[in-house]
Amino acid sequence: MDICKQNIRKYYLELGLSFVFYAVALILAMHFGYRMHRGLLRTLILVAPMIPCLFATWAIVRQFRRMDEYQRLKATEDVVISAAVTALVTVTYGFFENAGFPRLTMFVVWPIMGGTWFVCSMCRLIAGYIRGKDSE
Amino acid sequence: MKNLIRELRAERGWSQAILAEHLEVSRQTIIAIETGRYDPSLPLAMAIARLFNKSVEGIFFPGD
């Protein structure tokens, strides 16, 4: 197996484990946190699912460092595009809120950025597949 | 920049995947370099030159 496929496997394993821990922490936090009275302990328990997200961040950084230079360039482009789209959408919606639209939770920001990132990556993957077929 | 990587690879009967494995990069990177869409860094260009036993200038040259 080539080194890129090995790296992808490691990345999926590390990221997958992080998501499993996140799901478990989220279920436990919601189960116990919502039954508690307001206070520091409740806040800490409700925010606890973010600890496995630190592991996910670590997995992403590790994978970014394992990429070769071209993959790293393209991944950076994807992040820049998704950050720009997220800024456009969130600022635009901020003006809509000023005009009376309902206020949204900050939880919507990540799905916008993640969704755009996913679409960019998929477009690149499909284009790469087509180019790869052409250049054999 | 243009380059002779496709020709050099064909001379040795290597696929893009085999060349990628030799250079420890992805096949997408090889495709991008071969098609002129990406100019490799100096370390990667030197690794390519070393692999084909040529100078960097013997493989890469200015395009149109």
N, CA and C atoms of all chains as a GROMACS GRO file, in nm:
protein
  600
    1MET      N    1   0.084  -0.120   0.000
    1MET     CA    2   0.000   0.000   0.000
    1MET      C    3   0.089   0.126   0.000
    2ASP      N    4   0.056   0.227  -0.086
    2ASP     CA    5   0.142   0.344  -0.090
    2ASP      C    6   0.124   0.432   0.033
    3ILE      N    7   0.220   0.523   0.048
    3ILE     CA    8   0.227   0.602   0.172
    3ILE      C    9   0.104   0.692   0.190
    4CYS      N   10   0.047   0.742   0.078
    4CYS     CA   11  -0.070   0.831   0.087
    4CYS      C   12  -0.191   0.756   0.141
    5LYS      N   13  -0.208   0.630   0.093
    5LYS     CA   14  -0.321   0.551   0.141
    5LYS      C   15  -0.302   0.515   0.288
    6GLN      N   16  -0.179   0.486   0.326
    6GLN     CA   17  -0.151   0.457   0.468
    6GLN      C   18  -0.184   0.578   0.554
    7ASN      N   19  -0.146   0.697   0.506
    7ASN     CA   20  -0.175   0.819   0.581
    7ASN      C   21  -0.324   0.843   0.596
    8ILE      N   22  -0.398   0.818   0.486
    8ILE     CA   23  -0.543   0.839   0.490
    8ILE      C   24  -0.606   0.742   0.590
    9ARG      N   25  -0.557   0.618   0.592
    9ARG     CA   26  -0.610   0.519   0.687
    9ARG      C   27  -0.589   0.564   0.831
   10LYS      N   28  -0.465   0.611   0.858
   10LYS     CA   29  -0.433   0.660   0.993
   10LYS      C   30  -0.526   0.775   1.030
   11TYR      N   31  -0.547   0.865   0.933
   11TYR     CA   32  -0.630   0.983   0.958
   11TYR      C   33  -0.775   0.943   0.989
   12TYR      N   34  -0.830   0.854   0.908
   12TYR     CA   35  -0.968   0.810   0.931
   12TYR      C   36  -0.982   0.740   1.066
   13LEU      N   37  -0.880   0.663   1.101
   13LEU     CA   38  -0.882   0.594   1.230
   13LEU      C   39  -0.881   0.695   1.345
   14GLU      N   40  -0.789   0.790   1.339
   14GLU     CA   41  -0.777   0.890   1.446
   14GLU      C   42  -0.902   0.976   1.454
   15LEU      N   43  -0.950   1.020   1.336
   15LEU     CA   44  -1.069   1.106   1.334
   15LEU      C   45  -1.193   1.028   1.377
   16GLY      N   46  -1.203   0.904   1.330
   16GLY     CA   47  -1.317   0.819   1.365
   16GLY      C   48  -1.325   0.796   1.515
   17LEU      N   49  -1.211   0.766   1.577
   17LEU     CA   50  -1.209   0.745   1.722
   17LEU      C   51  -1.250   0.873   1.795
   18SER      N   52  -1.203   0.986   1.745
   18SER     CA   53  -1.241   1.115   1.807
   18SER      C   54  -1.392   1.134   1.803
   19PHE      N   55  -1.454   1.100   1.688
   19PHE     CA   56  -1.599   1.115   1.674
   19PHE      C   57  -1.675   1.020   1.767
   20VAL      N   58  -1.621   0.898   1.783
   20VAL     CA   59  -1.685   0.802   1.874
   20VAL      C   60  -1.682   0.859   2.017
   21PHE      N   61  -1.566   0.909   2.058
   21PHE     CA   62  -1.554   0.969   2.192
   21PHE      C   63  -1.645   1.091   2.205
   22TYR      N   64  -1.656   1.169   2.097
   22TYR     CA   65  -1.742   1.286   2.099
   22TYR      C   66  -1.888   1.246   2.120
   23ALA      N   67  -1.930   1.143   2.046
   23ALA     CA   68  -2.070   1.097   2.057
   23ALA      C   69  -2.099   1.049   2.199
   24VAL      N   70  -2.006   0.972   2.255
   24VAL     CA   71  -2.025   0.921   2.393
   24VAL      C   72  -2.031   1.038   2.491
   25ALA      N   73  -1.937   1.132   2.476
   25ALA     CA   74  -1.932   1.248   2.567
   25ALA      C   75  -2.058   1.333   2.553
   26LEU      N   76  -2.108   1.346   2.431
   26LEU     CA   77  -2.228   1.427   2.407
   26LEU      C   78  -2.350   1.364   2.475
   27ILE      N   79  -2.364   1.232   2.457
   27ILE     CA   80  -2.478   1.162   2.519
   27ILE      C   81  -2.472   1.176   2.671
   28LEU      N   82  -2.353   1.153   2.728
   28LEU     CA   83  -2.338   1.163   2.874
   28LEU      C   84  -2.363   1.306   2.922
   29ALA      N   85  -2.310   1.402   2.850
   29ALA     CA   86  -2.326   1.543   2.891
   29ALA      C   87  -2.472   1.584   2.888
   30MET      N   88  -2.545   1.542   2.783
   30MET     CA   89  -2.686   1.579   2.773
   30MET      C   90  -2.768   1.506   2.879
   31HIS      N   91  -2.730   1.381   2.905
   31HIS     CA   92  -2.805   1.301   3.003
   31HIS      C   93  -2.792   1.361   3.143
   32PHE      N   94  -2.669   1.393   3.180
   32PHE     CA   95  -2.646   1.441   3.317
   32PHE      C   96  -2.657   1.593   3.328
   33GLY      N   97  -2.606   1.664   3.227
   33GLY     CA   98  -2.598   1.810   3.234
   33GLY      C   99  -2.733   1.879   3.245
   34TYR      N  100  -2.832   1.833   3.166
   34TYR     CA  101  -2.962   1.900   3.164
   34TYR      C  102  -3.042   1.879   3.293
   35ARG      N  103  -3.002   1.778   3.372
   35ARG     CA  104  -3.074   1.752   3.498
   35ARG      C  105  -3.020   1.834   3.614
   36MET      N  106  -2.907   1.897   3.590
   36MET     CA  107  -2.841   1.969   3.700
   36MET      C  108  -2.888   2.114   3.706
   37HIS      N  109  -2.866   2.174   3.823
   37HIS     CA  110  -2.896   2.316   3.839
   37HIS      C  111  -2.785   2.397   3.774
   38ARG      N  112  -2.819   2.520   3.737
   38ARG     CA  113  -2.720   2.610   3.677
   38ARG      C  114  -2.600   2.625   3.768
   39GLY      N  115  -2.482   2.630   3.709
   39GLY     CA  116  -2.361   2.647   3.788
   39GLY      C  117  -2.239   2.604   3.710
   40LEU      N  118  -2.125   2.619   3.772
   40LEU     CA  119  -1.997   2.590   3.704
   40LEU      C  120  -1.988   2.444   3.661
   41LEU      N  121  -2.029   2.352   3.753
   41LEU     CA  122  -2.017   2.209   3.721
   41LEU      C  123  -2.103   2.172   3.601
   42ARG      N  124  -2.225   2.226   3.597
   42ARG     CA  125  -2.316   2.199   3.485
   42ARG      C  126  -2.255   2.252   3.354
   43THR      N  127  -2.199   2.372   3.361
   43THR     CA  128  -2.136   2.431   3.242
   43THR      C  129  -2.022   2.343   3.193
   44LEU      N  130  -1.939   2.297   3.288
   44LEU     CA  131  -1.825   2.213   3.252
   44LEU      C  132  -1.871   2.082   3.189
   45ILE      N  133  -1.977   2.024   3.245
   45ILE     CA  134  -2.027   1.896   3.191
   45ILE      C  135  -2.086   1.917   3.051
   46LEU      N  136  -2.160   2.028   3.033
   46LEU     CA  137  -2.221   2.052   2.902
   46LEU      C  138  -2.118   2.084   2.793
   47VAL      N  139  -2.004   2.139   2.835
   47VAL     CA  140  -1.901   2.173   2.735
   47VAL      C  141  -1.800   2.058   2.718
   48ALA      N  142  -1.812   1.954   2.801
   48ALA     CA  143  -1.716   1.842   2.799
   48ALA      C  144  -1.703   1.774   2.661
   49PRO      N  145  -1.811   1.764   2.578
   49PRO     CA  146  -1.793   1.700   2.446
   49PRO      C  147  -1.688   1.767   2.358
   50MET      N  148  -1.648   1.888   2.396
   50MET     CA  149  -1.546   1.955   2.314
   50MET      C  150  -1.406   1.897   2.339
   51ILE      N  151  -1.390   1.820   2.447
   51ILE     CA  152  -1.257   1.760   2.474
   51ILE      C  153  -1.220   1.662   2.360
   52PRO      N  154  -1.310   1.568   2.322
   52PRO     CA  155  -1.276   1.482   2.207
   52PRO      C  156  -1.255   1.561   2.077
   53CYS      N  157  -1.318   1.679   2.068
   53CYS     CA  158  -1.297   1.761   1.949
   53CYS      C  159  -1.152   1.811   1.941
   54LEU      N  160  -1.088   1.823   2.058
   54LEU     CA  161  -0.945   1.859   2.057
   54LEU      C  162  -0.863   1.747   1.993
   55PHE      N  163  -0.905   1.622   2.019
   55PHE     CA  164  -0.837   1.508   1.956
   55PHE      C  165  -0.860   1.511   1.804
   56ALA      N  166  -0.983   1.548   1.764
   56ALA     CA  167  -1.013   1.558   1.620
   56ALA      C  168  -0.926   1.666   1.556
   57THR      N  169  -0.910   1.777   1.625
   57THR     CA  170  -0.825   1.885   1.575
   57THR      C  171  -0.681   1.835   1.559
   58TRP      N  172  -0.635   1.761   1.659
   58TRP     CA  173  -0.500   1.704   1.656
   58TRP      C  174  -0.486   1.610   1.535
   59ALA      N  175  -0.590   1.527   1.510
   59ALA     CA  176  -0.587   1.434   1.396
   59ALA      C  177  -0.579   1.510   1.264
   60ILE      N  178  -0.655   1.620   1.254
   60ILE     CA  179  -0.656   1.701   1.130
   60ILE      C  180  -0.519   1.764   1.108
   61VAL      N  181  -0.461   1.820   1.215
   61VAL     CA  182  -0.328   1.883   1.203
   61VAL      C  183  -0.224   1.778   1.162
   62ARG      N  184  -0.230   1.660   1.223
   62ARG     CA  185  -0.136   1.552   1.188
   62ARG      C  186  -0.149   1.514   1.041
   63GLN      N  187  -0.274   1.500   0.994
   63GLN     CA  188  -0.294   1.463   0.854
   63GLN      C  189  -0.244   1.573   0.761
   64PHE      N  190  -0.268   1.699   0.798
   64PHE     CA  191  -0.221   1.811   0.715
   64PHE      C  192  -0.069   1.806   0.702
   65ARG      N  193  -0.001   1.773   0.811
   65ARG     CA  194   0.146   1.767   0.808
   65ARG      C  195   0.197   1.645   0.731
   66ARG      N  196   0.113   1.539   0.723
   66ARG     CA  197   0.156   1.419   0.649
   66ARG      C  198   0.138   1.435   0.499
   67MET      N  199   0.053   1.533   0.457
   67MET     CA  200   0.024   1.550   0.314
   67MET      C  201   0.149   1.592   0.238
   68ASP      N  202   0.150   1.562   0.107
   68ASP     CA  203   0.260   1.614   0.027
   68ASP      C  204   0.229   1.760  -0.009
   69GLU      N  205   0.326   1.826  -0.072
   69GLU     CA  206   0.314   1.971  -0.091
   69GLU      C  207   0.195   2.012  -0.178
   70TYR      N  208   0.164   1.934  -0.280
   70TYR     CA  209   0.051   1.969  -0.368
   70TYR      C  210  -0.082   1.950  -0.296
   71GLN      N  211  -0.094   1.839  -0.223
   71GLN     CA  212  -0.217   1.814  -0.146
   71GLN      C  213  -0.238   1.924  -0.043
   72ARG      N  214  -0.127   1.967   0.020
   72ARG     CA  215  -0.134   2.070   0.123
   72ARG      C  216  -0.181   2.203   0.062
   73LEU      N  217  -0.131   2.233  -0.058
   73LEU     CA  218  -0.172   2.356  -0.127
   73LEU      C  219  -0.321   2.354  -0.156
   74LYS      N  220  -0.368   2.239  -0.208
   74LYS     CA  221  -0.510   2.228  -0.244
   74LYS      C  222  -0.599   2.229  -0.121
   75ALA      N  223  -0.553   2.163  -0.013
   75ALA     CA  224  -0.631   2.164   0.111
   75ALA      C  225  -0.641   2.306   0.166
   76THR      N  226  -0.533   2.381   0.155
   76THR     CA  227  -0.534   2.520   0.203
   76THR      C  228  -0.633   2.602   0.120
   77GLU      N  229  -0.635   2.580  -0.011
   77GLU     CA  230  -0.730   2.651  -0.098
   77GLU      C  231  -0.874   2.621  -0.055
   78ASP      N  232  -0.900   2.493  -0.025
   78ASP     CA  233  -1.035   2.453   0.018
   78ASP      C  234  -1.075   2.528   0.146
   79VAL      N  235  -0.981   2.536   0.240
   79VAL     CA  236  -1.011   2.604   0.368
   79VAL      C  237  -1.035   2.752   0.345
   80VAL      N  238  -0.953   2.813   0.258
   80VAL     CA  239  -0.969   2.957   0.229
   80VAL      C  240  -1.106   2.983   0.166
   81ILE      N  241  -1.144   2.898   0.069
   81ILE     CA  242  -1.274   2.916   0.002
   81ILE      C  243  -1.387   2.899   0.103
   82SER      N  244  -1.379   2.794   0.186
   82SER     CA  245  -1.488   2.769   0.281
   82SER      C  246  -1.495   2.880   0.386
   83ALA      N  247  -1.379   2.934   0.428
   83ALA     CA  248  -1.380   3.045   0.525
   83ALA      C  249  -1.443   3.168   0.461
   84ALA      N  250  -1.410   3.194   0.335
   84ALA     CA  251  -1.466   3.311   0.267
   84ALA      C  252  -1.618   3.298   0.250
   85VAL      N  253  -1.663   3.178   0.209
   85VAL     CA  254  -1.807   3.156   0.192
   85VAL      C  255  -1.879   3.170   0.326
   86THR      N  256  -1.818   3.114   0.432
   86THR     CA  257  -1.879   3.123   0.565
   86THR      C  258  -1.890   3.270   0.608
   87ALA      N  259  -1.785   3.347   0.584
   87ALA     CA  260  -1.788   3.490   0.620
   87ALA      C  261  -1.900   3.560   0.543
   88LEU      N  262  -1.911   3.532   0.414
   88LEU     CA  263  -2.015   3.596   0.332
   88LEU      C  264  -2.154   3.563   0.385
   89VAL      N  265  -2.177   3.432   0.410
   89VAL     CA  266  -2.310   3.388   0.451
   89VAL      C  267  -2.346   3.443   0.590
   90THR      N  268  -2.251   3.432   0.686
   90THR     CA  269  -2.284   3.473   0.823
   90THR      C  270  -2.301   3.625   0.834
   91VAL      N  271  -2.216   3.701   0.765
   91VAL     CA  272  -2.230   3.848   0.771
   91VAL      C  273  -2.359   3.890   0.702
   92THR      N  274  -2.389   3.827   0.587
   92THR     CA  275  -2.513   3.859   0.517
   92THR      C  276  -2.634   3.831   0.607
   93TYR      N  277  -2.629   3.713   0.674
   93TYR     CA  278  -2.743   3.680   0.760
   93TYR      C  279  -2.751   3.775   0.880
   94GLY      N  280  -2.634   3.824   0.925
   94GLY     CA  281  -2.634   3.925   1.033
   94GLY      C  282  -2.715   4.047   0.994
   95PHE      N  283  -2.702   4.090   0.868
   95PHE     CA  284  -2.780   4.205   0.821
   95PHE      C  285  -2.928   4.169   0.812
   96PHE      N  286  -2.956   4.043   0.772
   96PHE     CA  287  -3.096   3.999   0.770
   96PHE      C  288  -3.155   4.003   0.911
   97GLU      N  289  -3.075   3.963   1.010
   97GLU     CA  290  -3.122   3.967   1.150
   97GLU      C  291  -3.157   4.110   1.189
   98ASN      N  292  -3.073   4.205   1.144
   98ASN     CA  293  -3.103   4.347   1.172
   98ASN      C  294  -3.237   4.388   1.111
   99ALA      N  295  -3.271   4.319   1.001
   99ALA     CA  296  -3.397   4.351   0.932
   99ALA      C  297  -3.515   4.274   0.990
  100GLY      N  298  -3.492   4.196   1.096
  100GLY     CA  299  -3.603   4.129   1.163
  100GLY      C  300  -3.608   3.979   1.147
  101PHE      N  301  -3.513   3.921   1.075
  101PHE     CA  302  -3.511   3.775   1.062
  101PHE      C  303  -3.477   3.713   1.198
  102PRO      N  304  -3.516   3.586   1.221
  102PRO     CA  305  -3.488   3.525   1.352
  102PRO      C  306  -3.340   3.510   1.380
  103ARG      N  307  -3.305   3.526   1.508
  103ARG     CA  308  -3.165   3.511   1.547
  103ARG      C  309  -3.128   3.362   1.545
  104LEU      N  310  -3.012   3.333   1.489
  104LEU     CA  311  -2.968   3.192   1.481
  104LEU      C  312  -2.858   3.165   1.582
  105THR      N  313  -2.848   3.040   1.623
  105THR     CA  314  -2.741   2.999   1.715
  105THR      C  315  -2.608   2.992   1.640
  106MET      N  316  -2.498   3.008   1.715
  106MET     CA  317  -2.365   2.999   1.653
  106MET      C  318  -2.335   2.858   1.605
  107PHE      N  319  -2.416   2.760   1.646
  107PHE     CA  320  -2.396   2.622   1.600
  107PHE      C  321  -2.411   2.609   1.448
  108VAL      N  322  -2.476   2.708   1.382
  108VAL     CA  323  -2.496   2.696   1.236
  108VAL      C  324  -2.370   2.732   1.158
  109VAL      N  325  -2.274   2.799   1.225
  109VAL     CA  326  -2.155   2.846   1.152
  109VAL      C  327  -2.073   2.728   1.100
  110TRP      N  328  -2.046   2.631   1.188
  110TRP     CA  329  -1.963   2.518   1.147
  110TRP      C  330  -2.025   2.436   1.033
  111PRO      N  331  -2.156   2.403   1.040
  111PRO     CA  332  -2.213   2.330   0.925
  111PRO      C  333  -2.198   2.404   0.793
  112ILE      N  334  -2.205   2.538   0.797
  112ILE     CA  335  -2.186   2.614   0.672
  112ILE      C  336  -2.042   2.597   0.623
  113MET      N  337  -1.947   2.614   0.715
  113MET     CA  338  -1.806   2.604   0.675
  113MET      C  339  -1.770   2.460   0.636
  114GLY      N  340  -1.815   2.366   0.720
  114GLY     CA  341  -1.786   2.225   0.692
  114GLY      C  342  -1.850   2.180   0.561
  115GLY      N  343  -1.974   2.227   0.538
  115GLY     CA  344  -2.046   2.190   0.415
  115GLY      C  345  -1.974   2.243   0.291
  116THR      N  346  -1.931   2.369   0.299
  116THR     CA  347  -1.859   2.429   0.185
  116THR      C  348  -1.727   2.357   0.162
  117TRP      N  349  -1.660   2.326   0.271
  117TRP     CA  350  -1.532   2.253   0.264
  117TRP      C  351  -1.553   2.118   0.196
  118PHE      N  352  -1.661   2.049   0.238
  118PHE     CA  353  -1.692   1.917   0.182
  118PHE      C  354  -1.720   1.929   0.031
  119VAL      N  355  -1.799   2.029  -0.007
  119VAL     CA  356  -1.832   2.046  -0.149
  119VAL      C  357  -1.705   2.074  -0.230
  120CYS      N  358  -1.618   2.163  -0.177
  120CYS     CA  359  -1.490   2.194  -0.246
  120CYS      C  360  -1.407   2.068  -0.263
  121SER      N  361  -1.397   1.989  -0.156
  121SER     CA  362  -1.315   1.867  -0.160
  121SER      C  363  -1.372   1.768  -0.261
  122MET      N  364  -1.504   1.754  -0.263
  122MET     CA  365  -1.567   1.660  -0.356
  122MET      C  366  -1.546   1.704  -0.500
  123CYS      N  367  -1.561   1.834  -0.526
  123CYS     CA  368  -1.539   1.886  -0.662
  123CYS      C  369  -1.396   1.856  -0.706
  124ARG      N  370  -1.301   1.878  -0.615
  124ARG     CA  371  -1.161   1.854  -0.646
  124ARG      C  372  -1.136   1.704  -0.670
  125LEU      N  373  -1.200   1.622  -0.588
  125LEU     CA  374  -1.184   1.477  -0.600
  125LEU      C  375  -1.235   1.429  -0.736
  126ILE      N  376  -1.354   1.478  -0.775
  126ILE     CA  377  -1.414   1.436  -0.903
  126ILE      C  378  -1.328   1.487  -1.020
  127ALA      N  379  -1.285   1.616  -1.010
  127ALA     CA  380  -1.201   1.673  -1.116
  127ALA      C  381  -1.070   1.595  -1.127
  128GLY      N  382  -1.012   1.560  -1.012
  128GLY     CA  383  -0.887   1.484  -1.010
  128GLY      C  384  -0.905   1.347  -1.070
  129TYR      N  385  -1.020   1.285  -1.043
  129TYR     CA  386  -1.048   1.152  -1.097
  129TYR      C  387  -1.058   1.158  -1.249
  130ILE      N  388  -1.128   1.263  -1.299
  130ILE     CA  389  -1.145   1.277  -1.444
  130ILE      C  390  -1.010   1.306  -1.509
  131ARG      N  391  -0.932   1.398  -1.448
  131ARG     CA  392  -0.799   1.430  -1.502
  131ARG      C  393  -0.708   1.308  -1.499
  132GLY      N  394  -0.718   1.231  -1.392
  132GLY     CA  395  -0.637   1.110  -1.378
  132GLY      C  396  -0.666   1.011  -1.488
  133LYS      N  397  -0.793   0.998  -1.523
  133LYS     CA  398  -0.832   0.907  -1.632
  133LYS      C  399  -0.774   0.955  -1.765
  134ASP      N  400  -0.774   1.090  -1.783
  134ASP     CA  401  -0.726   1.148  -1.909
  134ASP      C  402  -0.576   1.134  -1.925
  135SER      N  403  -0.504   1.139  -1.811
  135SER     CA  404  -0.357   1.152  -1.822
  135SER      C  405  -0.282   1.021  -1.799
  136GLU      N  406  -0.352   0.909  -1.799
  136GLU     CA  407  -0.285   0.779  -1.777
  136GLU      C  408  -0.177   0.756  -1.882
  137MET      N  409   0.599   2.621  -1.611
  137MET     CA  410   0.710   2.532  -1.648
  137MET      C  411   0.656   2.408  -1.719
  138LYS      N  412   0.735   2.362  -1.815
  138LYS     CA  413   0.704   2.233  -1.878
  138LYS      C  414   0.806   2.131  -1.828
  139ASN      N  415   0.779   2.006  -1.853
  139ASN     CA  416   0.875   1.906  -1.806
  139ASN      C  417   0.866   1.778  -1.890
  140LEU      N  418   0.964   1.693  -1.870
  140LEU     CA  419   0.973   1.568  -1.949
  140LEU      C  420   0.938   1.445  -1.865
  141ILE      N  421   0.868   1.468  -1.757
  141ILE     CA  422   0.844   1.357  -1.663
  141ILE      C  423   0.766   1.243  -1.729
  142ARG      N  424   0.664   1.279  -1.805
  142ARG     CA  425   0.583   1.174  -1.869
  142ARG      C  426   0.670   1.086  -1.960
  143GLU      N  427   0.757   1.153  -2.039
  143GLU     CA  428   0.843   1.080  -2.132
  143GLU      C  429   0.944   0.991  -2.056
  144LEU      N  430   1.003   1.050  -1.951
  144LEU     CA  431   1.102   0.974  -1.872
  144LEU      C  432   1.037   0.855  -1.801
  145ARG      N  433   0.916   0.879  -1.756
  145ARG     CA  434   0.840   0.772  -1.689
  145ARG      C  435   0.808   0.660  -1.789
  146ALA      N  436   0.766   0.701  -1.909
  146ALA     CA  437   0.730   0.603  -2.012
  146ALA      C  438   0.852   0.520  -2.053
  147GLU      N  439   0.970   0.587  -2.059
  147GLU     CA  440   1.094   0.515  -2.094
  147GLU      C  441   1.121   0.398  -1.999
  148ARG      N  442   1.088   0.422  -1.873
  148ARG     CA  443   1.114   0.319  -1.770
  148ARG      C  444   0.993   0.225  -1.751
  149GLY      N  445   0.886   0.255  -1.821
  149GLY     CA  446   0.766   0.171  -1.811
  149GLY      C  447   0.695   0.185  -1.677
  150TRP      N  448   0.710   0.300  -1.614
  150TRP     CA  449   0.647   0.323  -1.484
  150TRP      C  450   0.509   0.386  -1.502
  151SER      N  451   0.419   0.345  -1.420
  151SER     CA  452   0.288   0.412  -1.414
  151SER      C  453   0.302   0.536  -1.325
  152GLN      N  454   0.200   0.621  -1.327
  152GLN     CA  455   0.201   0.739  -1.238
  152GLN      C  456   0.205   0.694  -1.092
  153ALA      N  457   0.136   0.583  -1.064
  153ALA     CA  458   0.132   0.534  -0.926
  153ALA      C  459   0.270   0.489  -0.879
  154ILE      N  460   0.344   0.425  -0.968
  154ILE     CA  461   0.479   0.378  -0.930
  154ILE      C  462   0.572   0.497  -0.906
  155LEU      N  463   0.564   0.596  -0.994
  155LEU     CA  464   0.647   0.716  -0.976
  155LEU      C  465   0.610   0.786  -0.845
  156ALA      N  466   0.480   0.794  -0.819
  156ALA     CA  467   0.434   0.857  -0.694
  156ALA      C  468   0.491   0.784  -0.573
  157GLU      N  469   0.494   0.652  -0.583
  157GLU     CA  470   0.546   0.571  -0.472
  157GLU      C  471   0.696   0.597  -0.453
  158HIS      N  472   0.770   0.606  -0.563
  158HIS     CA  473   0.914   0.634  -0.554
  158HIS      C  474   0.940   0.768  -0.488
  159LEU      N  475   0.854   0.866  -0.519
  159LEU     CA  476   0.877   1.002  -0.469
  159LEU      C  477   0.804   1.028  -0.337
  160GLU      N  478   0.726   0.930  -0.292
  160GLU     CA  479   0.646   0.942  -0.169
  160GLU      C  480   0.552   1.063  -0.174
  161VAL      N  481   0.485   1.075  -0.289
  161VAL     CA  482   0.381   1.177  -0.304
  161VAL      C  483   0.256   1.106  -0.358
  162SER      N  484   0.146   1.182  -0.369
  162SER     CA  485   0.023   1.122  -0.419
  162SER      C  486   0.026   1.116  -0.572
  163ARG      N  487  -0.060   1.031  -0.628
  163ARG     CA  488  -0.069   1.023  -0.775
  163ARG      C  489  -0.125   1.155  -0.831
  164GLN      N  490  -0.211   1.220  -0.754
  164GLN     CA  491  -0.267   1.350  -0.797
  164GLN      C  492  -0.154   1.452  -0.816
  165THR      N  493  -0.053   1.443  -0.730
  165THR     CA  494   0.060   1.536  -0.741
  165THR      C  495   0.136   1.510  -0.871
  166ILE      N  496   0.157   1.383  -0.903
  166ILE     CA  497   0.227   1.348  -1.029
  166ILE      C  498   0.147   1.398  -1.148
  167ILE      N  499   0.015   1.375  -1.145
  167ILE     CA  500  -0.071   1.420  -1.256
  167ILE      C  501  -0.060   1.572  -1.272
  168ALA      N  502  -0.066   1.643  -1.159
  168ALA     CA  503  -0.062   1.791  -1.165
  168ALA      C  504   0.072   1.839  -1.220
  169ILE      N  505   0.181   1.772  -1.183
  169ILE     CA  506   0.314   1.813  -1.233
  169ILE      C  507   0.326   1.779  -1.382
  170GLU      N  508   0.286   1.658  -1.418
  170GLU     CA  509   0.298   1.616  -1.559
  170GLU      C  510   0.218   1.706  -1.653
  171THR      N  511   0.100   1.746  -1.608
  171THR     CA  512   0.014   1.828  -1.694
  171THR      C  513   0.049   1.976  -1.686
  172GLY      N  514   0.151   2.010  -1.605
  172GLY     CA  515   0.196   2.150  -1.597
  172GLY      C  516   0.108   2.238  -1.512
  173ARG      N  517   0.016   2.178  -1.438
  173ARG     CA  518  -0.072   2.259  -1.354
  173ARG      C  519  -0.006   2.295  -1.222
  174TYR      N  520   0.102   2.227  -1.188
  174TYR     CA  521   0.171   2.254  -1.063
  174TYR      C  522   0.321   2.242  -1.084
  175ASP      N  523   0.393   2.344  -1.039
  175ASP     CA  524   0.540   2.341  -1.041
  175ASP      C  525   0.589   2.294  -0.905
  176PRO      N  526   0.663   2.185  -0.901
  176PRO     CA  527   0.705   2.132  -0.770
  176PRO      C  528   0.803   2.224  -0.700
  177SER      N  529   0.814   2.206  -0.569
  177SER     CA  530   0.913   2.281  -0.492
  177SER      C  531   1.052   2.235  -0.535
  178LEU      N  532   1.153   2.311  -0.497
  178LEU     CA  533   1.290   2.274  -0.532
  178LEU      C  534   1.329   2.137  -0.476
  179PRO      N  535   1.298   2.107  -0.348
  179PRO     CA  536   1.334   1.972  -0.299
  179PRO      C  537   1.269   1.860  -0.379
  180LEU      N  538   1.141   1.878  -0.418
  180LEU     CA  539   1.073   1.772  -0.495
  180LEU      C  540   1.131   1.764  -0.636
  181ALA      N  541   1.159   1.881  -0.696
  181ALA     CA  542   1.219   1.882  -0.831
  181ALA      C  543   1.354   1.811  -0.828
  182MET      N  544   1.432   1.834  -0.722
  182MET     CA  545   1.562   1.769  -0.710
  182MET      C  546   1.548   1.618  -0.688
  183ALA      N  547   1.445   1.580  -0.613
  183ALA     CA  548   1.420   1.436  -0.592
  183ALA      C  549   1.382   1.370  -0.724
  184ILE      N  550   1.302   1.439  -0.806
  184ILE     CA  551   1.264   1.387  -0.938
  184ILE      C  552   1.389   1.372  -1.026
  185ALA      N  553   1.471   1.477  -1.025
  185ALA     CA  554   1.593   1.475  -1.107
  185ALA      C  555   1.686   1.361  -1.064
  186ARG      N  556   1.699   1.343  -0.933
  186ARG     CA  557   1.787   1.237  -0.881
  186ARG      C  558   1.733   1.100  -0.923
  187LEU      N  559   1.600   1.084  -0.915
  187LEU     CA  560   1.538   0.956  -0.950
  187LEU      C  561   1.563   0.920  -1.096
  188PHE      N  562   1.555   1.021  -1.184
  188PHE     CA  563   1.576   0.995  -1.327
  188PHE      C  564   1.723   1.014  -1.369
  189ASN      N  565   1.808   1.041  -1.270
  189ASN     CA  566   1.952   1.056  -1.296
  189ASN      C  567   1.980   1.168  -1.396
  190LYS      N  568   1.912   1.280  -1.378
  190LYS     CA  569   1.930   1.397  -1.466
  190LYS      C  570   1.940   1.522  -1.380
  191SER      N  571   1.973   1.634  -1.444
  191SER     CA  572   1.972   1.760  -1.370
  191SER      C  573   1.830   1.816  -1.370
  192VAL      N  574   1.804   1.909  -1.278
  192VAL     CA  575   1.669   1.971  -1.273
  192VAL      C  576   1.640   2.040  -1.406
  193GLU      N  577   1.741   2.110  -1.461
  193GLU     CA  578   1.721   2.182  -1.588
  193GLU      C  579   1.703   2.083  -1.705
  194GLY      N  580   1.749   1.961  -1.687
  194GLY     CA  581   1.732   1.859  -1.792
  194GLY      C  582   1.590   1.803  -1.794
  195ILE      N  583   1.513   1.832  -1.693
  195ILE     CA  584   1.374   1.781  -1.686
  195ILE      C  585   1.274   1.895  -1.696
  196PHE      N  586   1.303   2.005  -1.626
  196PHE     CA  587   1.210   2.119  -1.624
  196PHE      C  588   1.266   2.231  -1.710
  197PHE      N  589   1.178   2.292  -1.790
  197PHE     CA  590   1.221   2.404  -1.874
  197PHE      C  591   1.104   2.501  -1.890
  198PRO      N  592   1.136   2.628  -1.920
  198PRO     CA  593   1.028   2.727  -1.930
  198PRO      C  594   0.928   2.692  -2.039
  199GLY      N  595   0.801   2.711  -2.007
  199GLY     CA  596   0.696   2.683  -2.106
  199GLY      C  597   0.659   2.810  -2.180
  200ASP      N  598   0.546   2.803  -2.254
  200ASP     CA  599   0.500   2.922  -2.331
  200ASP      C  600   0.446   3.029  -2.239
   0.00000   0.00000   0.00000
